[in-house]
Amino acid sequence: MPTDRSPHHSPRRDQRGVITTEAAIISAVMLVVIFTAVQAWLFYAARNAAQSGAAACVERARGDGQGAAAGRASASSVISQSGALDEWSVDVSNGANTVRCTVTGRAPTLGVLGLDQISQSAAMPKERPTR
């Protein structure tokens, strides 16, 4: 009379629960991959919003008579429309020949990778009217 411990029993009995363990491991890995992909997309969208804001700022601020306030307003409009950047600020520096705008902020985060600080700059020469 064979028992469960006899060497003649089916090999399938020794593998009970293997599929459940494999599914648990694969599910955990897939969750990490999904969260990482979503976090990377959030970071990329926030970075693009900051870069677009900096470009809009410098384009507007470099114009004759436009100034830093107009650049900040332009950047604020672009960043607000994107909705991809949190706690942002715009810094405009006017040099003798160039204008530089820097947008800093935080990307929305899932807490997976800690990618949240964003800083993007754009610089262009000031426009000079010719007479």
PAVODO-599412 format. One record per atom (N, C-alpha, C, CB): atom name; z, y, x; residue number from 0. Coordinates in steps of 0.1 Angstrom, whole numbers. Each point is the difference from the previous one (the first is absolute). Glycine has a CB too. Layout:
BEGIN
CA|Z|Y|X|NUM
...
***
This chain:
BEGIN
N|0|-12|8|0
CA|0|12|-8|0
C|0|12|9|0
CB|12|-12|-19|0
N|-23|20|19|1
CA|0|12|9|1
C|9|11|-5|1
CB|-24|-6|5|1
N|30|13|4|2
CA|8|12|-2|2
C|-7|12|4|2
CB|21|-14|3|2
N|-16|26|-7|3
CA|-6|12|4|3
C|0|2|15|3
CB|7|10|-21|3
N|1|-16|28|4
CA|1|1|15|4
C|-8|-10|7|4
CB|22|10|-2|4
N|-29|-19|-5|5
CA|-8|-10|7|5
C|-12|6|7|5
CB|8|-17|-16|5
N|-13|11|27|6
CA|-12|6|7|6
C|-12|-3|-8|6
CB|11|-4|21|6
N|-11|-3|-32|7
CA|-12|-3|-8|7
C|-2|9|-12|7
CB|3|-23|7|7
N|5|33|-8|8
CA|-2|9|-12|8
C|-12|10|3|8
CB|25|-2|-6|8
N|-29|9|-4|9
CA|-12|9|1|9
C|3|12|9|9
CB|-6|-7|-24|9
N|-3|11|32|10
CA|2|11|9|10
C|1|13|-8|10
CB|-12|-12|18|10
N|8|13|-31|11
CA|0|12|-8|11
C|15|4|-3|11
CB|-23|-6|-10|11
N|32|-4|10|12
CA|14|3|-3|12
C|6|8|11|12
CB|1|-20|-14|12
N|-5|18|26|13
CA|5|7|12|13
C|-4|15|0|13
CB|0|-22|13|13
N|-10|25|-20|14
CA|-6|14|0|14
C|3|8|-12|14
CB|-18|-9|14|14
N|28|4|-22|15
CA|4|8|-12|15
C|5|14|5|15
CB|5|-21|-13|15
N|-9|31|6|16
CA|5|14|4|16
C|-8|7|11|16
CB|22|-8|-7|16
N|-31|1|13|17
CA|-8|6|11|17
C|-9|11|-6|17
CB|0|-21|13|17
N|-6|19|-24|18
CA|-9|10|-7|18
C|8|12|-3|18
CB|-15|-18|-9|18
N|27|16|4|19
CA|8|12|-4|19
C|4|8|12|19
CB|9|-13|-19|19
N|-6|6|30|20
CA|4|8|12|20
C|-12|7|6|20
CB|17|-17|5|20
N|-29|11|-5|21
CA|-12|6|4|21
C|-3|12|-8|21
CB|-9|-22|8|21
N|10|21|-22|22
CA|-3|11|-9|22
C|10|12|3|22
CB|-9|-17|-17|22
N|21|14|19|23
CA|10|10|3|23
C|-3|8|13|23
CB|17|-14|-12|23
N|-21|7|22|24
CA|-4|6|13|24
C|-12|8|-2|24
CB|10|-19|13|24
N|-21|14|-19|25
CA|-12|7|-2|25
C|2|12|-9|25
CB|-13|-21|3|25
N|21|20|-13|26
CA|3|11|-9|26
C|7|12|7|26
CB|2|-16|-19|26
N|7|12|28|27
CA|7|11|8|27
C|-9|7|9|27
CB|21|-14|-1|27
N|-30|6|8|28
CA|-10|6|9|28
C|-9|9|-8|28
CB|2|-20|15|28
N|-7|16|-26|29
CA|-9|8|-8|29
C|7|13|-5|29
CB|-12|-21|-8|29
N|24|20|4|30
CA|7|12|-4|30
C|1|10|11|30
CB|13|-13|-16|30
N|-10|9|28|31
CA|0|9|12|31
C|-13|6|2|31
CB|18|-14|10|31
N|-29|6|-11|32
CA|-13|5|3|32
C|-4|10|-11|32
CB|-7|-22|10|32
N|10|20|-23|33
CA|-3|9|-10|33
C|8|13|1|33
CB|-4|-19|-15|33
N|17|18|18|34
CA|8|12|2|34
C|-5|8|12|34
CB|20|-11|-10|34
N|-24|5|21|35
CA|-5|6|11|35
C|-13|7|-3|35
CB|11|-16|15|35
N|-20|10|-22|36
CA|-13|6|-4|36
C|2|12|-9|36
CB|-11|-22|2|36
N|20|21|-11|37
CA|3|12|-9|37
C|6|11|8|37
CB|4|-15|-20|37
N|5|12|29|38
CA|6|11|8|38
C|-10|6|9|38
CB|22|-12|-1|38
N|-31|5|7|39
CA|-10|5|8|39
C|-10|9|-8|39
CB|1|-20|15|39
N|-4|16|-27|40
CA|-8|8|-9|40
C|7|14|-3|40
CB|-11|-21|-10|40
N|24|20|7|41
CA|7|12|-4|41
C|1|10|12|41
CB|14|-13|-16|41
N|-12|7|28|42
CA|0|8|13|42
C|-14|7|2|42
CB|18|-15|10|42
N|-28|7|-12|43
CA|-14|5|2|43
C|-3|11|-10|43
CB|-7|-23|9|43
N|10|21|-21|44
CA|-2|10|-11|44
C|7|13|4|44
CB|-3|-18|-18|44
N|16|17|22|45
CA|8|12|3|45
C|-6|7|13|45
CB|21|-11|-10|45
N|-25|3|19|46
CA|-6|6|12|46
C|-13|7|-3|46
CB|10|-18|14|46
N|-18|12|-23|47
CA|-12|7|-4|47
C|3|13|-8|47
CB|-12|-22|-1|47
N|22|22|-7|48
CA|4|12|-7|48
C|4|11|9|48
CB|7|-14|-20|48
N|1|10|30|49
CA|5|10|10|49
C|-11|5|8|49
CB|21|-12|1|49
N|-31|4|3|50
CA|-11|5|8|50
C|-9|9|-8|50
CB|1|-21|13|50
N|-3|17|-26|51
CA|-8|9|-9|51
C|6|13|-2|51
CB|-9|-20|-11|51
N|23|20|9|52
CA|7|12|-2|52
C|-1|9|12|52
CB|15|-12|-15|52
N|-13|6|27|53
CA|-1|8|13|53
C|-14|6|1|53
CB|17|-15|11|53
N|-27|7|-14|54
CA|-14|5|1|54
C|-3|12|-9|54
CB|-7|-23|7|54
N|12|21|-20|55
CA|-2|11|-10|55
C|8|12|4|55
CB|-3|-17|-18|55
N|14|15|24|56
CA|9|12|4|56
C|-7|8|11|56
CB|20|-13|-6|56
N|-25|6|16|57
CA|-6|7|12|57
C|-13|6|-4|57
CB|11|-16|16|57
N|-18|10|-25|58
CA|-13|6|-4|58
C|2|13|-7|58
CB|-10|-23|-2|58
N|20|23|-7|59
CA|3|12|-7|59
C|8|11|8|59
CB|1|-14|-21|59
N|8|10|30|60
CA|8|9|7|60
C|-8|7|12|60
CB|20|-14|-6|60
N|-31|8|10|61
CA|-8|5|11|61
C|-9|11|-4|61
CB|2|-21|11|61
N|-5|22|-24|62
CA|-9|10|-6|62
C|5|14|2|62
CB|-8|-17|-16|62
N|-1|26|17|63
CA|3|14|2|63
C|8|5|-12|63
CB|-21|4|13|63
N|34|0|-10|64
CA|8|6|-10|64
C|7|-10|-9|64
CB|-14|19|1|64
N|12|-32|1|65
CA|6|-10|-9|65
C|15|-2|4|65
CB|-22|-11|-2|65
N|25|8|14|66
CA|14|-1|4|66
C|7|-14|-2|66
CB|1|24|-4|66
N|11|-24|9|67
CA|8|-13|-1|67
C|4|-3|-14|67
CB|9|5|22|67
N|-6|5|-31|68
CA|4|-3|-13|68
C|-12|-7|-8|68
CB|16|20|0|68
N|-28|-15|2|69
CA|-11|-7|-7|69
C|-2|-14|5|69
CB|-11|23|-3|69
N|13|-25|16|70
CA|-1|-13|6|70
C|10|-10|-6|70
CB|-9|10|21|70
N|22|-5|-22|71
CA|10|-8|-6|71
C|-3|-4|-14|71
CB|17|11|15|71
N|-22|-1|-23|72
CA|-3|-2|-14|72
C|-11|-10|-1|72
CB|7|23|-6|72
N|-17|-23|14|73
CA|-11|-9|0|73
C|5|-14|3|73
CB|-16|18|7|73
N|24|-20|3|74
CA|6|-13|4|74
C|9|-5|-11|74
CB|-1|6|24|74
N|9|2|-30|75
CA|8|-4|-11|75
C|-8|-5|-12|75
CB|17|17|7|75
N|-28|-11|-10|76
CA|-8|-4|-11|76
C|-6|-14|3|76
CB|-5|23|-5|76
N|0|-25|17|77
CA|-6|-13|4|77
C|10|-11|0|77
CB|-17|12|14|77
N|29|-10|-8|78
CA|10|-10|1|78
C|6|-3|-14|78
CB|5|8|23|78
N|-3|2|-31|79
CA|5|-3|-14|79
C|-9|-8|-8|79
CB|12|22|1|79
N|-25|-19|0|80
CA|-10|-8|-7|80
C|0|-14|4|80
CB|-14|20|-3|80
N|16|-23|16|81
CA|0|-14|4|81
C|12|-8|-5|81
CB|-13|8|20|81
N|24|-2|-20|82
CA|13|-7|-4|82
C|4|-10|10|82
CB|-6|5|-23|82
N|0|-6|35|83
CA|3|-11|9|83
C|10|4|11|83
CB|-22|-8|-5|83
N|27|20|5|84
CA|9|4|10|84
C|13|6|-6|84
CB|-19|5|16|84
N|31|-9|-11|85
CA|12|5|-5|85
C|7|9|10|85
CB|3|-21|-13|85
N|5|30|8|86
CA|8|9|9|86
C|-8|6|11|86
CB|20|-14|-5|86
N|-31|21|1|87
CA|-9|5|10|87
C|2|15|3|87
CB|-17|-18|-7|87
N|12|22|19|88
CA|1|14|3|88
C|-13|4|8|88
CB|26|0|0|88
N|-29|12|0|89
CA|-12|5|7|89
C|4|11|9|89
CB|-15|-6|-19|89
N|11|4|32|90
CA|3|10|10|90
C|-13|6|5|90
CB|21|-12|7|90
N|-22|25|-7|91
CA|-13|7|4|91
C|4|8|13|91
CB|-10|1|-24|91
N|3|-3|34|92
CA|2|9|12|92
C|-13|7|4|92
CB|18|-16|8|92
N|-17|29|-7|93
CA|-12|8|3|93
C|1|4|15|93
CB|-1|9|-24|93
N|-9|-14|31|94
CA|-1|4|14|94
C|-9|12|1|94
CB|4|-24|8|94
N|-7|27|4|95
CA|-9|12|2|95
C|-15|-4|-4|95
CB|14|8|19|95
N|-18|-20|-17|96
CA|-13|-4|-3|96
C|-1|-12|-10|96
CB|-7|9|22|96
N|18|-16|-24|97
CA|0|-12|-8|97
C|10|0|-11|97
CB|-9|-12|20|97
N|7|4|-30|98
CA|10|-2|-11|98
C|3|-15|0|98
CB|-8|20|-14|98
N|21|-23|14|99
CA|4|-14|-1|99
C|9|-2|-12|99
CB|-2|-3|25|99
N|-2|-8|-33|100
CA|9|-3|-11|100
C|5|-14|2|100
CB|-13|15|-16|100
N|26|-17|14|101
CA|6|-13|1|101
C|7|-4|-13|101
CB|3|3|25|101
N|-7|-14|-31|102
CA|7|-5|-12|102
C|8|-12|4|102
CB|-19|8|-15|102
N|32|-7|11|103
CA|9|-11|3|103
C|6|-4|-14|103
CB|6|8|24|103
N|-3|-21|-25|104
CA|6|-5|-12|104
C|4|-15|1|104
CB|-13|17|-13|104
N|16|-23|2|105
CA|4|-14|0|105
C|-9|-8|-9|105
CB|24|7|5|105
N|-29|-18|-1|106
CA|-7|-9|-8|106
C|9|-8|-9|106
CB|-18|-2|17|106
N|14|0|-30|107
CA|8|-9|-8|107
C|2|-14|7|107
CB|-8|12|-21|107
N|20|-17|20|108
CA|2|-13|8|108
C|7|-10|-9|108
CB|2|13|20|108
N|-5|-26|-16|109
CA|6|-11|-7|109
C|11|-6|9|109
CB|-22|-5|-11|109
N|24|12|22|110
CA|11|-4|9|110
C|-3|-12|9|110
CB|15|8|-17|110
N|-28|-12|17|111
CA|-4|-12|8|111
C|-2|3|15|111
CB|-12|-8|-21|111
N|5|18|24|112
CA|-3|3|14|112
C|6|13|6|112
CB|-21|-13|-4|112
N|26|21|-5|113
CA|6|13|5|113
C|-11|10|3|113
CB|20|-13|8|113
N|-32|11|-12|114
CA|-11|10|2|114
C|1|11|-10|114
CB|-15|-18|10|114
N|22|29|-7|115
CA|1|10|-10|115
C|-3|14|5|115
CB|16|-15|-12|115
N|-14|18|25|116
CA|-2|13|5|116
C|-15|3|3|116
CB|24|-1|10|116
N|-28|12|-16|117
CA|-15|4|2|117
C|0|14|6|117
CB|-7|-15|-20|117
N|-2|17|29|118
CA|-2|13|6|118
C|-15|1|4|118
CB|24|2|8|118
N|-31|7|-14|119
CA|-14|2|3|119
C|-3|14|2|119
CB|-6|-20|-14|119
N|-3|23|24|120
CA|-3|14|3|120
C|-15|2|0|120
CB|21|2|14|120
N|-25|10|-16|121
CA|-14|4|2|121
C|0|14|6|121
CB|-7|-14|-20|121
N|-3|17|29|122
CA|-1|13|6|122
C|-14|4|0|122
CB|20|-5|15|122
N|-23|18|-16|123
CA|-13|5|0|123
C|0|14|6|123
CB|-7|-14|-20|123
N|-3|19|26|124
CA|-1|14|4|124
C|0|9|-12|124
CB|-12|-7|21|124
N|18|19|-19|125
CA|0|10|-10|125
C|-14|6|-2|125
CB|24|6|5|125
N|-27|-3|-17|126
CA|-13|6|-3|126
C|1|15|4|126
CB|-5|-16|-19|126
N|-6|20|26|127
CA|0|14|5|127
C|-13|6|-7|127
CB|12|-4|22|127
N|-10|15|-29|128
CA|-12|6|-5|128
C|-9|7|11|128
CB|13|4|-22|128
N|-26|-6|20|129
CA|-9|7|10|129
C|-6|12|-7|129
CB|-5|-22|11|129
N|4|32|-3|130
CA|-6|13|-5|130
C|-12|4|7|130
CB|23|6|-7|130
***
